[in-house]
Amino acid sequence: MKQSGINRSETFEALIVEQDEHGRFVSRIGRRRFDELPEHGLLIKVNYSGLNYKDALSASGHKGITRKYPHTPGIDAAGVVVHSDTDRFRNGDEVIVTGYDLGMNTSGGFATYICVPPDWTVRKPDNLTLLECMSIGTSGFTAASAIYEFIKHGTNPCESKVLVSGASGAVGSMAVAMLSKAGYKVTASTGKPEATEFLRRIGASEIIGREDLNDTSGKGLLPVRWHAALDTVGGNTLSTVLLSTAEHGIVANCGMIASSKLEVPVFPFILRAVRLIGIAAAETPMERRLELWNLISNTLKPDCLDEMIRIVPLHDVPSALSAMINGSLQGKVVIKISA
Ligand SMILES: NC(=O)c1ccc[n+]([C@@H]2O[C@H](COP(=O)([O-])OP(=O)(O)OC[C@H]3O[C@@H](n4cnc5c(N)ncnc54)[C@H](OP(=O)(O)O)[C@@H]3O)[C@@H](O)[C@H]2O)c1
């Protein structure tokens, strides 16, 4: 860090989560010293970050995400290298970091600087801006990971209807827009009637209510409604989705907004050969990561990306985190950190 001209006792702006005297987790904007950052090979000045559900969990003291506080969340960051210990990156390179341990137990992207291993770092694709990279971020990367699996499975865009649950959220809305761009017919499930117009604009051809994915009949199979699905909700929603999937269909689950439990009859698997796969974006190996960013930048980037995001300053992040926990956000929140 010495070569970067930065003194380790200098400070930079960051969102800091800590416990108050009552043990409650509170978020505030404050300053952190460079010597509080971990000593990894790349120091990056962050231009943009993005809001993800994991950040909301980290900011509310979820010990499965973050063990030690005070902490700066932010699992996504895009910015410029200001110091590099490796020949693989030079000062001035524009880069993206999503997932791995960033923002979990490593100081994250809700700050002017992050320090990360080069192995976590992806060079910004030429045909995306840093703002576009963070508009997509982990949410879009997760949606693209599912679409990659659908394509690999042989799900044909011209003939296939695909369901997205939690459709107005960050992952859900990216999935709706990317699937529609790839040519699929998209059914969007939402609990927000007011999101109908938004979902149609970004590419949904059918909108269904959240309660429509909460079957309690106890049946072992339900009438077929789609060939593939991306479920962000878990629990009985995922079960209902599986029971309604066509023969040889595929269901990807990435989330557990409603529940982390899954109780489902085996009939979709043994009678319809439905495949259930998991998406773990943070753990994606680097080779696949590069392939996915390539797919996103060349094929899947939504044409309506500008309409799907809301750019906020770091000061607005605490209220956006609360809105995320309440499930009231629509689309993606991008955080402008520095110019
Ligand atoms: N595995 C991975 O790699 C990965 C990556 C990213 C995110 N995730 C997970 O994916 C999930 C979604 O993340 P996100 O960033 O999209 O969050 P988000 O922006 O907060 O969206 C979640 C959406 O779920 C719906 N929802 C909220 N409460 C619900 C409830 N009680 N029952 C059913 N639906 C509800 C809402 O959409 P509607 O109102 O439209 O229904 C909400 O907008 C989270 O569990 C997150 O941890 C996983």
The ligand as a Gaussian input file, in Angstrom:
#p B3LYP/6-31G(d) Opt

LIG

0 1
 N      -27.607000     -18.315000      -4.226000
 C      -27.103000     -17.206000      -4.762000
 O      -26.077000     -17.210000      -5.437000
 C      -27.845000     -15.911000      -4.542000
 C      -27.431000     -14.728000      -5.160000
 C      -28.212000     -13.579000      -4.967000
 C      -29.331000     -13.618000      -4.149000
 N      -29.649000     -14.789000      -3.547000
 C      -30.850000     -14.912000      -2.712000
 O      -31.976000     -14.705000      -3.548000
 C      -33.026000     -14.143000      -2.781000
 C      -33.494000     -12.847000      -3.457000
 O      -32.462000     -11.883000      -3.393000
 P      -32.690000     -10.409000      -3.952000
 O      -31.392000      -9.716000      -3.872000
 O      -33.413000     -10.463000      -5.224000
 O      -33.673000      -9.808000      -2.822000
 P      -34.787000      -8.670000      -2.983000
 O      -34.366000      -7.653000      -3.977000
 O      -35.128000      -8.234000      -1.610000
 O      -36.031000      -9.454000      -3.638000
 C      -36.736000     -10.425000      -2.963000
 C      -38.150000     -10.483000      -3.489000
 O      -38.811000     -11.631000      -2.935000
 C      -40.213000     -11.349000      -2.828000
 N      -40.610000     -11.574000      -1.435000
 C      -40.384000     -10.804000      -0.364000
 N      -40.905000     -11.363000       0.755000
 C      -41.480000     -12.511000       0.366000
 C      -42.195000     -13.536000       1.046000
 N      -42.418000     -13.500000       2.352000
 N      -42.645000     -14.588000       0.331000
 C      -42.420000     -14.652000      -0.993000
 N      -41.743000     -13.697000      -1.695000
 C      -41.279000     -12.650000      -1.021000
 C      -40.411000      -9.909000      -3.230000
 O      -40.724000      -9.915000      -4.615000
 P      -42.263000      -9.876000      -5.114000
 O      -42.945000      -8.832000      -4.299000
 O      -42.161000      -9.525000      -6.547000
 O      -42.858000     -11.241000      -4.862000
 C      -39.019000      -9.314000      -3.061000
 O      -38.843000      -8.184000      -3.872000
 C      -32.464000     -13.962000      -1.362000
 O      -32.797000     -15.092000      -0.572000
 C      -30.961000     -13.915000      -1.592000
 O      -30.230000     -14.295000      -0.456000
 C      -28.936000     -15.915000      -3.720000

